Amino acid sequence: MHSEDIPALTWTRLAQKLLRNTVLIVLIGVIGAGAAYAWAATRPLTYSATASLVAANLQRVPTYVRLASSDEVLDGAVSGLSVADARAQLTVTTPSKTNFVMVKATGRDPQQVADLANAVADGLQREARQIEEALGNSASDDALRVVTAAHAPQNPTRDDRLVYTLAGFVIGVLIGVVVVLAREWWGRPIKGMRDVRAQAPGIPIVDMGAAQPGSSPASPSRSGRGTLHRQVAFLQLAHPRVLVCLVPGTSDRRAVGAADVARALTAEGRTVMLVDADFVESSASRSCGVDASRGLTDVLLGAAAHADVAVLQGDLTVVPPGDAPPNPDEVLASEEMREFLASAEASHESVVVQLGAGAERHFPWVGVRAAVIVTRGRTTTRQLRITLRNLAEQNIAPAVLLASAGKETPDAEAPAPGG
């Protein structure tokens, strides 16, 4: 197996992922559109009404436009109206090169905006008449007159519900895209064979069936491919009987580990040695309820014999890790470790080794079968992908053991070594 065989996150793959999740993305967009429409529907609508005036003197029009917003006009116009801020609601304009003055009022109440526009138009007309009278203009009554009164509008000036709905849909789609890409980048829990095959094309996969941590996994009778030990034997035809187990990126006690694989093999009548080389978590020893303070490191350093640290549990022999060495990668790759595995292989039908998290970056042995244990609902696609790529970069061809975990079980009482 080569690293190129493990699918990497490329733009093409991400685009394919988006296409496969089109329904989910559109659904999130529809939810966003519905939420935006509901929010917009609660907002009050805006209405506007316009009163038109015509000036007798074109040169006076700019003066009248400025006059409409003056205190003299507004104070009198709003005296009978319940308007909080008349200036904010008014817009007074004149079409280019015309003698028309347009008084437009905007607000939430259609009748109120019509009354405000008419009141300002009337007030502006009175002020214009007074100005012309002060200037001695005999035609002051026609200086500025209302030609079109404002009427209460029947329809709102602007209905933002469509705009908000479209915006909500677009935002929802973007959120859906981010969710899909985030799930692909950070990984999602593996559910079954299909997910494993997508991450591990061409790699042997053994379905262990249901595995309750702390007990024996069930044989995968559903697959119809024989018992677990026969499937493991097929994996080991061209390899020694040493099966090195890696659990991608998790120390979750509900995840299936090497101890569960070892129990499954002993349940089918095989003599198995379980070697816990996880110096940090001691996950296999913990699962078996074995004291991990003295074990493999003592044997490798010559401080103890194999029989002194091994714990017998029926057909299962457990070797705990012992104290963590400062150089675990070198210890596992040492000649003493190879001799220990050869001795274990000679005295047992199967040897199952548990490595710690991240050990796949410096796989210590050549000529043994590596097995990546994947727990349904616990291991993520990203964790499996990274583990396989790390092994592929070292030309290690692993198998994948797929299991289903039950609920967490409490640690058993630790038996003494040699028991």
Summary of the structure (lengths in Angstrom):
residues: 419
radius of gyration: 40.8
end to end distance: 41.6
largest distance: 127.5
contacts: 1382
relative contact order: 0.14
helix: 44%
strand: 18%
